[in-house]
Amino acid sequence: MFYVVYVEVEAETAAAWEDYMRGHHIQEVVDTGCFTGAVFASLDESPAGKRAFRTIYMADNRAAVDRYFATFAAGLRDDHNRRFGSQVTARREVLEVISRFAPTAPATGE
């Protein structure tokens, strides 16, 4: 199960926002106990005047994600919004893993 947050940040705010995410917010979300870990990434291409990022939180099951939404999400979002407000736009999705795949044989030549 994945909880993915898609974010676009105004370019002039991006460095401060990234510091806040890396030094505070993402770990706080993981520390709720609802997620097993997270990955924070920037996109190669962003809209003009903005930087784009993705945070992917991993959970064992839907119940853990639902617990996060019911118990923790509002307070953590409020803190984030007080700091950055309209300089950040976010979209969120919950993805349920249907199947996983792994290599079945070594890669051959290039």
SVG drawing of the C-alpha trace seen along z (x, -y; Angstrom):
<svg xmlns="http://www.w3.org/2000/svg" viewBox="-11 -33 37 50">
<polyline fill="none" stroke="black" stroke-width="0.4" points="0.0,0.0 1.3,-3.4 0.2,-6.9 1.6,-9.3 1.7,-13.1 2.3,-15.1 3.5,-18.6 4.4,-21.7 6.2,-24.5 6.9,-28.1 10.6,-28.2 11.5,-30.9 10.1,-28.8 11.4,-25.4 14.6,-25.3 12.9,-26.2 10.1,-23.8 12.5,-20.9 14.4,-21.6 11.2,-21.4 10.1,-18.2 13.5,-16.5 14.2,-17.7 10.7,-17.6 7.5,-16.7 8.2,-13.3 9.8,-11.8 6.9,-13.1 4.5,-11.3 6.5,-8.1 6.7,-8.4 2.9,-8.1 3.5,-4.4 1.1,-4.1 3.9,-3.8 6.9,-1.5 9.0,-4.1 9.0,-6.9 10.8,-8.0 11.2,-11.7 12.0,-12.6 12.2,-15.6 11.0,-15.5 13.3,-16.2 10.8,-18.6 8.6,-21.1 6.1,-23.7 7.6,-27.2 8.4,-29.0 7.9,-25.9 9.6,-22.7 7.8,-19.4 8.3,-16.7 6.8,-13.3 6.7,-11.7 5.8,-8.1 4.8,-6.6 4.7,-2.8 2.1,-1.0 1.4,2.6 -2.3,2.3 -5.3,0.0 -6.2,0.0 -2.8,-1.7 -3.4,-4.4 -7.0,-4.9 -5.7,-5.3 -3.3,-8.0 -6.1,-9.9 -8.4,-9.6 -5.9,-10.4 -2.9,-12.4 -3.4,-13.9 -5.4,-17.0 -2.9,-18.2 0.2,-17.5 -1.4,-19.3 -2.4,-22.3 1.2,-22.7 2.4,-22.4 -0.2,-24.9 0.6,-27.4 4.2,-27.4 3.7,-27.4 0.1,-28.1 -0.6,-29.0 3.0,-28.6 2.4,-24.8 -0.2,-22.8 -0.7,-19.2 -2.6,-16.2 -2.8,-12.9 -3.5,-9.3 -3.6,-6.0 -2.4,-3.1 -3.1,0.5 -0.6,3.0 -2.2,5.6 0.9,7.5 4.7,7.3 7.2,8.4 10.9,9.2 13.5,10.4 13.2,14.1 16.5,14.4 19.7,12.4 19.7,9.5 21.3,10.4 23.6,8.1 22.9,4.5"/>
</svg>
